[in-house]
Amino acid sequence: PSPGCEDGRYGYVQSMCTDERHRRQGLARLVFERLMQWYADEGVTRVDLHASAMGEPLYRSLGFTDPSEPELRWHAG
């Protein structure tokens, strides 16, 4: 739990892509909208992801914004 996610439950989208032959047909939007509906149905109020430059417009159009807290990450050697 944290101030931004009091119950400690949140979603994370690891990776999403559309085969080049099927891009620009609204498929990613349909899949992602359904995923977001599933999160909402499950009571999840926060979803995080790291967007590629190509995917960022889609996510922003669905309400994703820049995080209010900077993310820190460590990688070994």
N, C-alpha and C positions, 0 to 999 in steps of 0.2 A: 504494500500500500504506500501511496505518496499523496501529496496534496493534489496533484493532477489526475490521480487515479486511485480513489479512496479504497476501492475493494480489491485492488491489486490485479485485476483482470484486464488484459488489453490484447489487441490483435497485432500481428506483425505479418506483412506481406513480404515474403522472402524474394520471390522472383516471378515475373510475369512477362511473357513475350507472345507475339503473334507471328506465325510463319509469314514470310515476305509475300507469298502468293495470296494471302488472305487479309492483308492489311487494308485499312481505310474502308472497312465494311461495317464498322460498329461492333465487331465481335468482342474486342477487349472491353469496351464499355459495357456490353451486356453481361459478360462474365463478372466484371468488377462490381457492377451494380448489384448483382445477385449475391456476391460475396459480402458486400457491405450490408445488404438486407439481412443476411444470415447473422452477421455480427450484432446488428440491432436486435434481431429476434432473441439472441442469446443474452442480451443485456450488456454487451460490451460497448463501452462509451469512448474508448480510445483505440485508434489503429495507427501504427507507425509503419513507414516504409522509406526506402531510399530510392528516389526516382532517377532514371536516366534522363538525359536531355530530351530524348524522343518521347518518353512517357510522361514527363512532368506536366504538359498541358492537359492531358486527360485527368490526372489526379487533382490538379488545381481546379478543373471544371467541376469536379465532384466534391469540392469543399476542403481539400487538403491545403494547409497553409504552412508557412515556415514555423519551426518549433520555437517556443518562447524560451526554452532552456537549451544551451549548447550541449551537444552530445560529445562525450569523451570516449575514446576507444584506444585500446592498447594492443599492439601486435608484437609477438616475440621476434627477436633478432632479425 
